[in-house]
Amino acid sequence: MTEPHGRSAAHRISQFLRGVQEPLVRRVLVVDDEESIRSALAKFLRTRGYEVTVAENGDDALAAVRTGDRYTLMLCDVRMPGMTGIELVPQVLDIDGDLAVMMLTAVNDAGTATEALASGAMDYLMKPIELKDLEKAIERILHRRALIVEQRNVERLIREEVALRTDELTRERRAVQEMSVAVIDALINAQEAKDVYLRGHSQRVADLAASIASAMSLDDELVEDIRLAGRVHDVGKIGIREAVLNKPGALTPEEFDHVKESVRLSVEILSPLKHIARVLPYIQDHQEHWDGSGYPRGLAGPEIAIGGRILHVADAYDAMTSRRAFREPKQPQEAIEILSTQTGGQFDPDVFQAFKSVVQRRKSLVFIDLESLGA
């Protein structure tokens, strides 16, 4: 049985921490321009089990750190010829941010101490140094370093776990959405297959609506949501009587009321699919009119979801330019001219302008393609 994700994550963190534990031999870099001090410190630290490297100036210290040999601690004099200890500290920390730094100074000056700590040092000691005080200070600073390093590693691993789980959830949600939409597509295809005049209607509306949304500079996620809404907006027509859907003449008031039920049915069918809940307002509003004369809620103006406003004009255009049992299809330009008379009535003027530019651009592209074929 696969263990729960939370337990797996905890196990990985535990394994990771075991892998980043401090090595048994801790390496110290001693930086001081006085040879006697370097030697005395190195000798003492070696008796305490530390592996010690010495450097007499800042340049040598940087060279030692740049070799890639990881040091646990740097003991560094503040005042040295050339590069000072305070100038050295930020440079070595840029190379190894986990390095613990303790400053050694002969100057009893609060300003110097503050400057040393501000540069990135964890602590400082005054010369001359009592070796027992030095040992306690080193133990203290290395304990702090270990806690900081462990916390940083745990935080990094948690971030990676969150990113990994987020990716997993995104993939799972996308897979469920695609599966659900595929089922809905099958239902719509079955419905459209019964009526030669409706075949491909939902896909055409989806593509046109997405193009309109893109022309309005809506963000990519919203464009795709509107495309999805277009694909499934007519699923409720499954519940409409075929005799009404395929009627060649005008509908009676009772029949028209029956057709209007398709919007409510679409929302009811899609509502259980929580992962596409964000597109439901677009489907619910796709028969609302800008002037408030639409259905099912009689919304007006900006009360209508932007996706609903876009779907409405795309749906109307495709219906007008598609063959019906009772009429021939309109040509694109004729359809635009007829629909334009309803701008500000049925249609949001801004949406209609974007729709018009999309259709005219498509016509231009078709004309160019035909010209090139003729050539």
Contacts in CASP RR format, 6 or more apart in sequence:
PFRMAT RR
TARGET T0000
AUTHOR 0000-0000-0000
METHOD contacts of the structure
MODEL  1
MTEPHGRSAAHRISQFLRGVQEPLVRRVLVVDDEESIRSALAKFLRTRGY
EVTVAENGDDALAAVRTGDRYTLMLCDVRMPGMTGIELVPQVLDIDGDLA
VMMLTAVNDAGTATEALASGAMDYLMKPIELKDLEKAIERILHRRALIVE
QRNVERLIREEVALRTDELTRERRAVQEMSVAVIDALINAQEAKDVYLRG
HSQRVADLAASIASAMSLDDELVEDIRLAGRVHDVGKIGIREAVLNKPGA
LTPEEFDHVKESVRLSVEILSPLKHIARVLPYIQDHQEHWDGSGYPRGLA
GPEIAIGGRILHVADAYDAMTSRRAFREPKQPQEAIEILSTQTGGQFDPD
VFQAFKSVVQRRKSLVFIDLESLGA
3 11 0 8 1.000
5 165 0 8 1.000
9 161 0 8 1.000
9 165 0 8 1.000
12 157 0 8 1.000
12 161 0 8 1.000
13 154 0 8 1.000
13 157 0 8 1.000
13 158 0 8 1.000
13 161 0 8 1.000
16 153 0 8 1.000
16 157 0 8 1.000
17 150 0 8 1.000
17 153 0 8 1.000
17 154 0 8 1.000
20 149 0 8 1.000
20 150 0 8 1.000
20 153 0 8 1.000
22 72 0 8 1.000
22 146 0 8 1.000
25 49 0 8 1.000
25 50 0 8 1.000
25 51 0 8 1.000
26 49 0 8 1.000
26 50 0 8 1.000
26 51 0 8 1.000
26 72 0 8 1.000
26 73 0 8 1.000
26 142 0 8 1.000
27 50 0 8 1.000
27 51 0 8 1.000
27 52 0 8 1.000
27 53 0 8 1.000
27 69 0 8 1.000
27 70 0 8 1.000
27 71 0 8 1.000
27 72 0 8 1.000
27 73 0 8 1.000
28 45 0 8 1.000
28 50 0 8 1.000
28 51 0 8 1.000
28 52 0 8 1.000
28 53 0 8 1.000
28 71 0 8 1.000
28 72 0 8 1.000
28 73 0 8 1.000
28 74 0 8 1.000
28 75 0 8 1.000
29 52 0 8 1.000
29 53 0 8 1.000
29 54 0 8 1.000
29 55 0 8 1.000
29 61 0 8 1.000
29 64 0 8 1.000
29 65 0 8 1.000
29 71 0 8 1.000
29 73 0 8 1.000
29 74 0 8 1.000
29 75 0 8 1.000
30 38 0 8 1.000
30 41 0 8 1.000
30 42 0 8 1.000
30 45 0 8 1.000
30 52 0 8 1.000
30 53 0 8 1.000
30 54 0 8 1.000
30 55 0 8 1.000
30 74 0 8 1.000
30 75 0 8 1.000
31 54 0 8 1.000
31 55 0 8 1.000
31 56 0 8 1.000
31 57 0 8 1.000
31 58 0 8 1.000
31 60 0 8 1.000
31 61 0 8 1.000
31 74 0 8 1.000
31 75 0 8 1.000
31 76 0 8 1.000
31 77 0 8 1.000
31 80 0 8 1.000
31 85 0 8 1.000
31 88 0 8 1.000
32 38 0 8 1.000
32 41 0 8 1.000
32 54 0 8 1.000
32 56 0 8 1.000
32 75 0 8 1.000
32 76 0 8 1.000
32 77 0 8 1.000
32 80 0 8 1.000
32 104 0 8 1.000
33 56 0 8 1.000
33 57 0 8 1.000
33 77 0 8 1.000
33 80 0 8 1.000
33 81 0 8 1.000
34 77 0 8 1.000
35 56 0 8 1.000
37 77 0 8 1.000
37 104 0 8 1.000
37 127 0 8 1.000
38 54 0 8 1.000
38 56 0 8 1.000
39 54 0 8 1.000
41 52 0 8 1.000
41 75 0 8 1.000
41 134 0 8 1.000
42 52 0 8 1.000
42 54 0 8 1.000
44 131 0 8 1.000
44 134 0 8 1.000
45 52 0 8 1.000
45 138 0 8 1.000
46 52 0 8 1.000
48 135 0 8 1.000
53 64 0 8 1.000
53 69 0 8 1.000
53 71 0 8 1.000
55 61 0 8 1.000
55 63 0 8 1.000
55 64 0 8 1.000
57 80 0 8 1.000
57 81 0 8 1.000
57 82 0 8 1.000
57 83 0 8 1.000
58 80 0 8 1.000
58 82 0 8 1.000
58 83 0 8 1.000
58 85 0 8 1.000
58 88 0 8 1.000
59 83 0 8 1.000
61 74 0 8 1.000
61 76 0 8 1.000
61 88 0 8 1.000
61 92 0 8 1.000
62 88 0 8 1.000
62 91 0 8 1.000
62 92 0 8 1.000
62 95 0 8 1.000
64 71 0 8 1.000
65 71 0 8 1.000
65 74 0 8 1.000
65 92 0 8 1.000
65 95 0 8 1.000
65 96 0 8 1.000
65 99 0 8 1.000
66 95 0 8 1.000
70 96 0 8 1.000
70 98 0 8 1.000
71 96 0 8 1.000
71 99 0 8 1.000
72 99 0 8 1.000
72 100 0 8 1.000
72 142 0 8 1.000
72 145 0 8 1.000
73 99 0 8 1.000
73 100 0 8 1.000
73 101 0 8 1.000
73 102 0 8 1.000
73 138 0 8 1.000
73 141 0 8 1.000
73 142 0 8 1.000
73 145 0 8 1.000
74 92 0 8 1.000
74 99 0 8 1.000
74 100 0 8 1.000
74 101 0 8 1.000
74 102 0 8 1.000
75 102 0 8 1.000
75 104 0 8 1.000
76 85 0 8 1.000
76 88 0 8 1.000
76 89 0 8 1.000
76 101 0 8 1.000
76 102 0 8 1.000
76 103 0 8 1.000
76 104 0 8 1.000
76 121 0 8 1.000
77 85 0 8 1.000
77 103 0 8 1.000
77 104 0 8 1.000
77 105 0 8 1.000
78 84 0 8 1.000
78 85 0 8 1.000
78 86 0 8 1.000
78 103 0 8 1.000
78 104 0 8 1.000
78 105 0 8 1.000
78 106 0 8 1.000
78 107 0 8 1.000
78 112 0 8 1.000
78 116 0 8 1.000
78 124 0 8 1.000
79 85 0 8 1.000
79 105 0 8 1.000
79 106 0 8 1.000
79 107 0 8 1.000
85 103 0 8 1.000
85 116 0 8 1.000
85 119 0 8 1.000
86 103 0 8 1.000
86 115 0 8 1.000
86 116 0 8 1.000
86 119 0 8 1.000
89 101 0 8 1.000
89 103 0 8 1.000
89 116 0 8 1.000
89 119 0 8 1.000
89 120 0 8 1.000
89 121 0 8 1.000
90 119 0 8 1.000
90 120 0 8 1.000
92 99 0 8 1.000
92 101 0 8 1.000
93 99 0 8 1.000
93 101 0 8 1.000
93 120 0 8 1.000
98 145 0 8 1.000
98 148 0 8 1.000
98 149 0 8 1.000
98 152 0 8 1.000
100 122 0 8 1.000
100 141 0 8 1.000
100 142 0 8 1.000
100 144 0 8 1.000
100 145 0 8 1.000
101 120 0 8 1.000
101 121 0 8 1.000
101 122 0 8 1.000
102 121 0 8 1.000
102 122 0 8 1.000
102 123 0 8 1.000
102 124 0 8 1.000
102 125 0 8 1.000
102 137 0 8 1.000
102 138 0 8 1.000
102 141 0 8 1.000
103 113 0 8 1.000
103 116 0 8 1.000
103 121 0 8 1.000
103 123 0 8 1.000
103 124 0 8 1.000
103 125 0 8 1.000
104 124 0 8 1.000
104 125 0 8 1.000
104 127 0 8 1.000
104 129 0 8 1.000
105 112 0 8 1.000
105 113 0 8 1.000
105 116 0 8 1.000
105 124 0 8 1.000
105 125 0 8 1.000
105 126 0 8 1.000
105 127 0 8 1.000
106 126 0 8 1.000
106 127 0 8 1.000
108 126 0 8 1.000
113 124 0 8 1.000
116 124 0 8 1.000
117 123 0 8 1.000
117 124 0 8 1.000
122 141 0 8 1.000
122 144 0 8 1.000
122 145 0 8 1.000
123 137 0 8 1.000
123 140 0 8 1.000
123 141 0 8 1.000
125 133 0 8 1.000
125 134 0 8 1.000
125 137 0 8 1.000
173 275 0 8 1.000
176 275 0 8 1.000
177 273 0 8 1.000
177 275 0 8 1.000
177 276 0 8 1.000
180 273 0 8 1.000
180 275 0 8 1.000
180 276 0 8 1.000
181 228 0 8 1.000
181 231 0 8 1.000
181 232 0 8 1.000
181 276 0 8 1.000
184 231 0 8 1.000
184 232 0 8 1.000
184 235 0 8 1.000
184 269 0 8 1.000
184 270 0 8 1.000
185 231 0 8 1.000
185 232 0 8 1.000
187 235 0 8 1.000
187 238 0 8 1.000
188 202 0 8 1.000
188 231 0 8 1.000
188 232 0 8 1.000
188 234 0 8 1.000
188 235 0 8 1.000
191 198 0 8 1.000
191 234 0 8 1.000
191 235 0 8 1.000
191 237 0 8 1.000
191 238 0 8 1.000
192 198 0 8 1.000
192 199 0 8 1.000
192 200 0 8 1.000
192 201 0 8 1.000
192 202 0 8 1.000
193 199 0 8 1.000
194 242 0 8 1.000
195 242 0 8 1.000
195 245 0 8 1.000
195 246 0 8 1.000
196 323 0 8 1.000
197 246 0 8 1.000
197 322 0 8 1.000
197 323 0 8 1.000
197 324 0 8 1.000
197 325 0 8 1.000
198 245 0 8 1.000
198 322 0 8 1.000
201 234 0 8 1.000
201 318 0 8 1.000
201 319 0 8 1.000
201 322 0 8 1.000
202 230 0 8 1.000
202 231 0 8 1.000
202 232 0 8 1.000
202 233 0 8 1.000
202 234 0 8 1.000
203 231 0 8 1.000
204 318 0 8 1.000
205 230 0 8 1.000
205 233 0 8 1.000
205 234 0 8 1.000
205 311 0 8 1.000
205 314 0 8 1.000
205 315 0 8 1.000
205 318 0 8 1.000
206 227 0 8 1.000
206 228 0 8 1.000
206 229 0 8 1.000
206 230 0 8 1.000
206 231 0 8 1.000
207 227 0 8 1.000
208 314 0 8 1.000
208 317 0 8 1.000
208 318 0 8 1.000
208 355 0 8 1.000
208 358 0 8 1.000
208 359 0 8 1.000
209 226 0 8 1.000
209 227 0 8 1.000
209 229 0 8 1.000
209 230 0 8 1.000
209 307 0 8 1.000
209 310 0 8 1.000
209 311 0 8 1.000
209 314 0 8 1.000
210 223 0 8 1.000
210 224 0 8 1.000
210 226 0 8 1.000
210 227 0 8 1.000
211 358 0 8 1.000
212 310 0 8 1.000
212 313 0 8 1.000
212 314 0 8 1.000
212 351 0 8 1.000
212 354 0 8 1.000
212 355 0 8 1.000
212 358 0 8 1.000
213 222 0 8 1.000
213 223 0 8 1.000
213 226 0 8 1.000
213 227 0 8 1.000
213 306 0 8 1.000
213 307 0 8 1.000
213 310 0 8 1.000
214 223 0 8 1.000
215 354 0 8 1.000
215 357 0 8 1.000
215 358 0 8 1.000
216 310 0 8 1.000
216 350 0 8 1.000
216 351 0 8 1.000
216 354 0 8 1.000
218 226 0 8 1.000
218 306 0 8 1.000
222 306 0 8 1.000
225 278 0 8 1.000
225 279 0 8 1.000
225 282 0 8 1.000
225 307 0 8 1.000
226 279 0 8 1.000
226 282 0 8 1.000
226 307 0 8 1.000
226 310 0 8 1.000
226 311 0 8 1.000
228 276 0 8 1.000
228 279 0 8 1.000
229 279 0 8 1.000
229 282 0 8 1.000
229 283 0 8 1.000
229 286 0 8 1.000
229 307 0 8 1.000
229 308 0 8 1.000
229 311 0 8 1.000
230 282 0 8 1.000
230 283 0 8 1.000
230 286 0 8 1.000
230 311 0 8 1.000
230 314 0 8 1.000
232 266 0 8 1.000
232 270 0 8 1.000
232 276 0 8 1.000
232 279 0 8 1.000
232 283 0 8 1.000
233 266 0 8 1.000
233 282 0 8 1.000
233 283 0 8 1.000
233 286 0 8 1.000
233 311 0 8 1.000
233 315 0 8 1.000
234 262 0 8 1.000
234 266 0 8 1.000
235 265 0 8 1.000
235 266 0 8 1.000
235 269 0 8 1.000
235 270 0 8 1.000
236 262 0 8 1.000
236 263 0 8 1.000
236 265 0 8 1.000
236 266 0 8 1.000
236 269 0 8 1.000
237 245 0 8 1.000
237 262 0 8 1.000
237 265 0 8 1.000
237 266 0 8 1.000
238 265 0 8 1.000
238 269 0 8 1.000
239 261 0 8 1.000
239 262 0 8 1.000
239 265 0 8 1.000
240 258 0 8 1.000
240 259 0 8 1.000
240 261 0 8 1.000
240 262 0 8 1.000
240 265 0 8 1.000
241 258 0 8 1.000
244 251 0 8 1.000
244 255 0 8 1.000
244 258 0 8 1.000
244 259 0 8 1.000
245 259 0 8 1.000
246 325 0 8 1.000
247 255 0 8 1.000
247 325 0 8 1.000
247 326 0 8 1.000
248 325 0 8 1.000
248 326 0 8 1.000
249 325 0 8 1.000
249 326 0 8 1.000
251 259 0 8 1.000
260 287 0 8 1.000
260 295 0 8 1.000
260 296 0 8 1.000
263 283 0 8 1.000
263 284 0 8 1.000
263 286 0 8 1.000
263 287 0 8 1.000
263 295 0 8 1.000
263 296 0 8 1.000
264 296 0 8 1.000
266 283 0 8 1.000
266 284 0 8 1.000
267 280 0 8 1.000
267 283 0 8 1.000
267 284 0 8 1.000
270 276 0 8 1.000
270 279 0 8 1.000
270 280 0 8 1.000
270 283 0 8 1.000
271 277 0 8 1.000
271 280 0 8 1.000
281 305 0 8 1.000
281 307 0 8 1.000
281 308 0 8 1.000
282 305 0 8 1.000
282 306 0 8 1.000
282 307 0 8 1.000
282 308 0 8 1.000
282 310 0 8 1.000
282 311 0 8 1.000
283 308 0 8 1.000
283 311 0 8 1.000
284 296 0 8 1.000
284 297 0 8 1.000
284 305 0 8 1.000
285 297 0 8 1.000
285 299 0 8 1.000
285 304 0 8 1.000
285 305 0 8 1.000
285 307 0 8 1.000
285 308 0 8 1.000
285 309 0 8 1.000
285 311 0 8 1.000
285 312 0 8 1.000
286 307 0 8 1.000
286 308 0 8 1.000
286 311 0 8 1.000
286 312 0 8 1.000
286 315 0 8 1.000
287 294 0 8 1.000
287 295 0 8 1.000
287 296 0 8 1.000
287 312 0 8 1.000
288 294 0 8 1.000
288 295 0 8 1.000
288 297 0 8 1.000
288 298 0 8 1.000
288 299 0 8 1.000
288 300 0 8 1.000
288 304 0 8 1.000
288 308 0 8 1.000
288 309 0 8 1.000
288 312 0 8 1.000
289 298 0 8 1.000
289 300 0 8 1.000
289 312 0 8 1.000
289 345 0 8 1.000
289 346 0 8 1.000
289 347 0 8 1.000
290 300 0 8 1.000
290 301 0 8 1.000
290 304 0 8 1.000
290 309 0 8 1.000
290 344 0 8 1.000
290 345 0 8 1.000
290 346 0 8 1.000
290 347 0 8 1.000
290 348 0 8 1.000
290 349 0 8 1.000
291 300 0 8 1.000
291 301 0 8 1.000
291 344 0 8 1.000
291 345 0 8 1.000
291 346 0 8 1.000
292 298 0 8 1.000
292 299 0 8 1.000
292 300 0 8 1.000
292 301 0 8 1.000
293 345 0 8 1.000
293 346 0 8 1.000
294 346 0 8 1.000
301 348 0 8 1.000
304 348 0 8 1.000
306 351 0 8 1.000
309 347 0 8 1.000
309 348 0 8 1.000
309 351 0 8 1.000
310 351 0 8 1.000
310 355 0 8 1.000
312 346 0 8 1.000
312 347 0 8 1.000
313 339 0 8 1.000
313 346 0 8 1.000
313 347 0 8 1.000
313 348 0 8 1.000
313 351 0 8 1.000
313 352 0 8 1.000
313 355 0 8 1.000
314 355 0 8 1.000
316 339 0 8 1.000
316 346 0 8 1.000
316 347 0 8 1.000
317 335 0 8 1.000
317 336 0 8 1.000
317 339 0 8 1.000
317 355 0 8 1.000
317 359 0 8 1.000
320 329 0 8 1.000
320 330 0 8 1.000
320 335 0 8 1.000
320 338 0 8 1.000
320 339 0 8 1.000
321 329 0 8 1.000
321 330 0 8 1.000
321 331 0 8 1.000
321 332 0 8 1.000
321 335 0 8 1.000
322 329 0 8 1.000
323 329 0 8 1.000
330 338 0 8 1.000
332 359 0 8 1.000
332 363 0 8 1.000
333 363 0 8 1.000
336 356 0 8 1.000
336 359 0 8 1.000
336 360 0 8 1.000
339 346 0 8 1.000
339 347 0 8 1.000
339 352 0 8 1.000
340 352 0 8 1.000
340 356 0 8 1.000
343 349 0 8 1.000
343 352 0 8 1.000
344 352 0 8 1.000
347 355 0 8 1.000
END
